Structures are given as structure tokens and as C-alpha cells.
Amino acid sequence: MIDVLVVDDDFRVAEINARYVGKVPGFRVAARAHSAAQALASVQRGTIDLVLLDHYLPDRTGLELVHDMREQGHGTDVIMITAADDVTTVQAAMRLGALHYLVKPFTFAALRTRLDSYAALRRTVERVGGRGVAGQEQVDRIFGALRTTQAPSSPGLPSGHSEPTTDLICRVLHHAPHPLSAHEVAAETGLSRSTAQRYLRHLEQAGRLRLSLKYGDTGRPEHLYAWVAP
């Protein structure tokens, strides 16, 4: 089994990512951390194979954490999972040896593709490593193991709808303690109200959300959406 450390300052996001990891055969979540200090302590215990790392942490950035890990001699593998999508951060992650960089929001399929390629890399290195010396063919095989293919879009999405946005809205509704309006969903996701309403309408028609109406003293009723457990 590949032991994974999930690092994210948001407890809910860390839990979602951990559940995703638990669904991929061959991987298990060994620990969760919500700060760089907690993450470094977990790595120092020497039981972590792979870190799924957010960049925006309360005490240090994710890249500063990776730098500290390398300075202390920890070669633990890292996959960045973060909302940081500026080129400078991406380049810095590459230079520090991050194996993949996944931008939030993302789907389970996108994460699984990266985890599967990471598992393939480990298997390839183990096979080649037994020979002591890697020729060009073996080197190409090692580097090729990290290549990923674009995950296909979910069937049935209307034109103009994206899978990451759909997944983001589903996550918000799934973890909401009560039904939410389009305005509340927009505030939680950073989408416009009209965009949130368009996705909510599609998800409700697809049977993934339940619609209820809240009537006030005057005016039109408020539409509220709740997650429907599969």
C-alpha cells in the first residue's frame, strides 16, 4: 500500500481529498495535516510515501514546506493540489520536484489519473532498480510512467457546463448542513448567481439535487437545493 499524507488548511477539503484517495486501489490515507508544521512532523516520522499538498497553509506555504523537507533530506514524493495557478508557483513546484500539479477545483477522475500514474512510476522504478544501472530505454520508461491522459468529460453535461464546476457545486451541497439557495451556493463557490442557478437547475433535473420552495410574506418563493444521497 502507498501511504498518503493529505495536507489542506480546510478541514472539509482535506476530508474530501482523503475520501478520494481511499477510493483508489493501492492507496491509503496515513495522516491528515492542516498546517505546514503538522505536515512536516508527519513526514519526519518516516511513514509517508506521498504528500498531497495544498500551497496556501496558515503558517507557511506548501512550497516552503517542500523546501524544508528537501533540506532535511526527506525525499518523500509530492503532488500539489491547490488553487494557486500562477506560473511562478507552478515553476517553483517543478523545480522542487513535485511530480504532478492539480489545480482546484478538480474531479475524482483527475486525481485518480495522477495517483494511477504515480503508482505506475513506483512499479517501473522498482523493476528497473533491480538492474542497478538504467539505460536510455529504462530512463524513458521511468519518465513515461508519469504521463497522464486527459480524463474524459462526464456524459450528459449540457453545452457550456464543465465537469470541475459541477463537481465543485456537488461538494458544496453534499457538505451543507441545510438546503442552500442559488445565492448561497454562488457565495460558497465564487461563481456568479446566474451560473450557480444554471448548474443547480441541471443537477436538480438529473435527480442529484432536491428542490424545495420557501415562501415568504410577499414575492416569489425562494428556491432551495439539497443533496440527494446516491
Salt bridges, closest charged atoms under 4 A:
ASP3 OD1 - ARG28 NE 2.43
ASP8 OD2 - LYS104 NZ 2.54
GLU15 OE2 - ARG19 NE 3.15
GLU15 OE1 - ARG32 NH2 3.43
ASP54 OD2 - LYS104 NZ 3.69
GLU64 OE1 - ARG60 NE 3.69
ASP68 OD2 - ARG60 NH1 2.20
GLU71 OE2 - HIS67 NE2 3.92
ASP116 OD2 - ARG112 NE 3.47
GLU137 OE2 - ARG141 NH2 2.86
ASP167 OD2 - ARG171 NE 3.32
GLU188 OE1 - ARG12 NH2 3.85
